[in-house]
């Protein structure tokens, strides 16, 4: 199993390097289950990218017009605009969920229910196990008898109240029961680290569409990081991104070759 490591200046640089590299080093295989089952894709064994300045604009790739192909992601998709009923920022950072959606990343991050043992410990004021906080309507809130946490605001509050040196502040998207879903969340976790007064993220995707998914996801996650850094009162830092399933679908392979000026 080979670990492909890319060091990048900014988000578009990471995308271009990964697209260029996967054409040479990706493994081609048939998809047995999941999106585009029965088709083929190129995939890294394991991918790790280190982006030094992920907040540098533009956040999205801008393909030269001479290539004759559209950009993989429109800015309106990230921030909202014509043709999009919901922005990716809303999908990532709010609890809104459309009918028929089994989850959204934002629901998992901002409406995490407190249930079972954790709820019992919370109600018993068990301070040896639970970091119980007041129901303030923002970090902790109650709706129709269910207690919820906003993980984003919890992490911000924890860093501000207790300092930066701890290894506990991980934004969790995945649930153990997600293994029963036909389409479980690709984004599993966003770990956080404040080092030298800069907030950095360590992001893990179980599966990741390189052509359109990676640039959209990371532009949204960078906006989240920028917001959290400002609220905590530190500078915006680096990003490390990992996946054991970063891939290029067959339909995007020809586009990738055009972008990389390959035959």
C-alpha positions as CSV (number, residue, x, y, z in Angstrom):
1,X,0.0,0.0,0.0
2,X,1.6,3.2,-1.1
3,X,1.1,6.6,0.6
4,X,1.0,9.5,-1.9
5,X,2.1,12.7,-0.2
6,X,1.6,16.1,-1.8
7,X,2.8,19.4,-0.3
8,X,0.9,22.4,-1.7
9,X,0.9,26.1,-1.5
10,X,-2.9,26.6,-1.6
11,X,-6.0,24.7,-2.4
12,X,-6.0,25.0,-6.2
13,X,-2.3,23.9,-6.2
14,X,-3.2,20.8,-4.2
15,X,-6.0,20.0,-6.6
16,X,-3.9,20.4,-9.7
17,X,-1.0,18.4,-8.3
18,X,-3.3,15.5,-7.3
19,X,-5.1,15.5,-10.7
20,X,-1.8,15.4,-12.5
21,X,-0.3,12.8,-10.2
22,X,-3.3,10.4,-10.2
23,X,-3.1,10.0,-14.0
24,X,0.3,8.4,-13.5
25,X,0.0,6.8,-10.1
26,X,-3.6,5.9,-9.5
27,X,-4.7,2.3,-9.6
28,X,-7.6,1.5,-12.0
29,X,-10.3,-0.8,-10.8
30,X,-14.0,-1.7,-11.1
31,X,-16.4,-0.2,-8.6
32,X,-18.2,-3.0,-6.8
33,X,-20.4,-0.9,-4.5
34,X,-21.3,2.8,-4.0
35,X,-21.5,5.7,-6.5
36,X,-21.0,4.6,-10.1
37,X,-21.0,0.9,-9.3
38,X,-20.0,-1.2,-12.3
39,X,-17.8,1.6,-13.8
40,X,-14.1,2.1,-13.3
41,X,-12.0,4.8,-11.6
42,X,-8.5,5.7,-10.8
43,X,-7.7,5.7,-7.1
44,X,-4.8,6.3,-4.7
45,X,-3.9,3.6,-2.2
46,X,-3.7,6.4,0.5
47,X,-3.5,10.1,0.0
48,X,-2.2,12.8,2.3
49,X,-2.0,16.5,1.3
50,X,-0.4,19.3,3.3
51,X,-1.6,22.8,2.4
52,X,0.5,25.6,3.8
53,X,-1.8,28.6,2.9
54,X,-5.3,27.1,2.4
55,X,-7.0,30.5,2.9
56,X,-5.2,32.1,-0.1
57,X,-7.7,33.3,-2.8
58,X,-9.0,31.9,-5.0
59,X,-10.1,28.8,-3.0
60,X,-11.4,27.1,-6.2
61,X,-9.4,25.9,-9.2
62,X,-9.6,28.3,-12.2
63,X,-8.9,26.3,-15.4
64,X,-7.3,28.3,-18.2
65,X,-9.8,29.0,-21.0
66,X,-7.4,27.6,-23.5
67,X,-8.1,24.1,-22.1
68,X,-11.7,24.4,-23.3
69,X,-13.3,22.8,-20.3
70,X,-15.3,24.4,-17.4
71,X,-14.0,24.8,-13.9
72,X,-14.8,21.7,-11.7
73,X,-16.8,23.8,-9.2
74,X,-18.7,27.1,-9.6
75,X,-18.3,29.7,-6.9
76,X,-22.1,30.0,-6.7
77,X,-22.1,26.3,-5.6
78,X,-20.1,27.2,-2.5
79,X,-21.6,30.6,-1.6
80,X,-25.0,30.4,-3.2
81,X,-26.3,31.9,-6.4
82,X,-28.3,31.3,-9.5
83,X,-29.1,27.7,-10.1
84,X,-28.5,26.6,-6.5
85,X,-31.2,26.4,-3.9
86,X,-28.7,25.8,-1.1
87,X,-25.1,26.8,-0.8
88,X,-22.4,24.3,0.2
89,X,-21.6,26.6,3.2
90,X,-25.2,26.1,4.4
91,X,-24.9,22.4,3.9
92,X,-21.6,22.3,6.0
93,X,-22.3,24.8,8.7
94,X,-26.0,24.8,9.5
95,X,-28.4,22.1,10.7
96,X,-30.9,22.5,7.8
97,X,-31.8,19.2,6.1
98,X,-33.9,18.8,3.0
99,X,-36.7,16.2,2.9
100,X,-35.3,12.8,1.9
101,X,-31.8,13.6,3.1
102,X,-30.6,11.0,5.7
103,X,-28.0,13.5,7.0
104,X,-26.0,16.6,6.1
105,X,-22.5,17.5,7.3
106,X,-24.0,20.6,9.0
107,X,-26.6,18.6,10.9
108,X,-23.9,16.3,12.2
109,X,-21.7,19.3,13.2
110,X,-24.3,21.6,14.6
111,X,-27.2,19.4,15.8
112,X,-25.5,16.5,17.6
113,X,-28.0,14.8,19.9
114,X,-27.0,13.9,23.5
115,X,-28.5,10.4,24.1
116,X,-28.3,7.2,26.1
117,X,-25.4,7.0,28.6
118,X,-24.1,10.5,27.9
119,X,-27.6,11.9,28.5
120,X,-27.9,10.0,31.7
121,X,-24.5,11.3,32.9
122,X,-25.5,14.8,31.9
123,X,-28.8,14.6,33.8
124,X,-27.0,13.2,36.8
125,X,-24.5,16.0,36.8
126,X,-21.7,13.4,36.7
127,X,-18.7,15.8,36.5
128,X,-16.2,13.0,36.6
129,X,-17.3,11.9,33.2
130,X,-19.3,14.7,31.5
131,X,-18.2,18.3,30.8
132,X,-21.7,19.6,31.4
133,X,-22.5,23.2,30.3
134,X,-25.5,25.5,30.5
135,X,-28.3,25.3,27.9
136,X,-27.6,28.6,26.2
137,X,-29.4,28.1,22.9
138,X,-26.2,28.2,20.9
139,X,-23.6,25.7,22.1
140,X,-26.2,23.5,23.9
141,X,-29.9,23.7,23.1
142,X,-33.1,21.7,23.5
143,X,-35.8,21.1,21.0
144,X,-38.9,19.0,21.6
145,X,-37.4,17.3,24.6
146,X,-34.1,16.4,22.9
147,X,-30.7,17.9,24.0
148,X,-28.4,18.9,21.2
149,X,-24.8,20.2,20.9
150,X,-23.3,22.5,18.3
151,X,-19.9,20.9,17.9
152,X,-18.5,24.0,16.1
153,X,-19.4,26.4,18.9
154,X,-18.4,23.9,21.6
155,X,-14.9,23.7,20.2
156,X,-14.7,27.5,19.9
157,X,-15.9,27.9,23.5
158,X,-13.5,25.3,24.8
159,X,-10.4,26.8,23.3
160,X,-11.4,30.3,24.6
161,X,-12.2,29.1,28.1
162,X,-9.5,26.5,28.8
163,X,-6.6,27.3,26.5
164,X,-5.2,25.8,23.3
165,X,-3.2,22.9,24.5
166,X,-5.4,19.9,24.3
167,X,-6.0,17.0,21.9
168,X,-9.7,16.5,22.4
169,X,-11.3,19.0,20.0
170,X,-12.3,16.8,17.1
171,X,-15.4,17.7,15.0
172,X,-17.1,14.3,14.5
173,X,-19.2,13.7,11.4
174,X,-19.3,9.9,11.5
175,X,-21.6,7.7,13.6
176,X,-20.9,4.0,14.2
177,X,-24.4,3.2,12.9
178,X,-23.5,4.9,9.5
179,X,-22.1,1.5,8.4
180,X,-25.7,0.5,7.8
181,X,-26.3,3.4,5.3
182,X,-26.0,2.7,1.5
183,X,-24.3,6.1,1.2
184,X,-22.5,6.9,4.5
185,X,-20.8,10.3,5.0
186,X,-17.6,10.6,3.1
187,X,-16.3,13.2,5.5
188,X,-15.6,11.4,8.8
189,X,-13.8,14.0,11.0
190,X,-12.2,17.4,11.2
191,X,-9.5,17.4,13.9
192,X,-8.3,20.8,15.2
193,X,-4.9,22.1,16.4
194,X,-3.9,25.5,17.6
195,X,-0.1,25.8,17.3
196,X,1.8,29.1,17.4
197,X,-1.5,31.0,17.6
198,X,-2.8,29.5,14.3
199,X,-5.8,27.2,13.9
200,X,-5.1,24.2,11.6
201,X,-7.3,21.4,10.5
202,X,-6.6,17.7,10.0
203,X,-9.4,16.3,7.7
204,X,-10.2,12.7,6.9
205,X,-12.5,11.5,4.0
206,X,-13.3,7.7,3.7
207,X,-13.9,8.3,-0.1
208,X,-13.3,11.4,-2.1
209,X,-14.1,12.5,-5.6
210,X,-11.0,14.3,-6.8
211,X,-12.4,16.3,-9.7
212,X,-15.3,18.1,-8.2
213,X,-15.6,16.9,-4.6
214,X,-12.2,17.8,-3.2
215,X,-12.2,21.5,-4.4
216,X,-15.8,22.0,-3.2
217,X,-15.3,20.3,0.1
218,X,-12.0,22.0,1.0
219,X,-13.3,25.5,0.0
220,X,-16.2,25.0,2.4
221,X,-14.0,23.6,5.1
222,X,-11.6,26.5,4.7
223,X,-14.5,28.9,5.3
224,X,-15.3,27.0,8.5
225,X,-11.7,27.1,9.7
226,X,-11.5,30.9,8.9
227,X,-14.8,31.5,10.9
228,X,-13.6,29.4,13.9
229,X,-10.1,31.0,14.0
230,X,-11.7,34.5,14.0
231,X,-14.1,33.5,16.8
232,X,-11.4,32.0,18.9
233,X,-9.1,35.0,18.3
234,X,-6.2,33.2,16.5
235,X,-4.8,33.3,13.0
236,X,-5.9,31.0,10.2
237,X,-3.5,28.1,9.8
238,X,-2.7,25.1,7.7
239,X,-4.6,22.1,6.6
240,X,-3.7,18.4,6.4
241,X,-6.1,16.3,4.4
242,X,-6.2,12.5,4.1
243,X,-8.2,9.8,2.4
244,X,-7.9,6.1,1.7
245,X,-10.2,6.6,-1.3
246,X,-9.3,9.7,-3.3
247,X,-10.3,8.9,-6.8
248,X,-11.0,10.1,-10.3
249,X,-14.1,8.7,-11.9
250,X,-14.0,7.5,-15.5
251,X,-16.1,10.4,-16.8
252,X,-13.6,12.9,-15.4
253,X,-10.5,11.2,-16.7
254,X,-10.7,12.9,-20.1
255,X,-11.3,16.2,-18.4
256,X,-8.2,15.7,-16.3
257,X,-6.1,14.9,-19.3
258,X,-7.2,18.1,-21.0
259,X,-6.4,20.1,-17.9
260,X,-3.0,18.5,-17.6
261,X,-2.3,18.9,-21.4
262,X,-2.1,15.1,-21.7
263,X,-2.8,13.1,-24.9
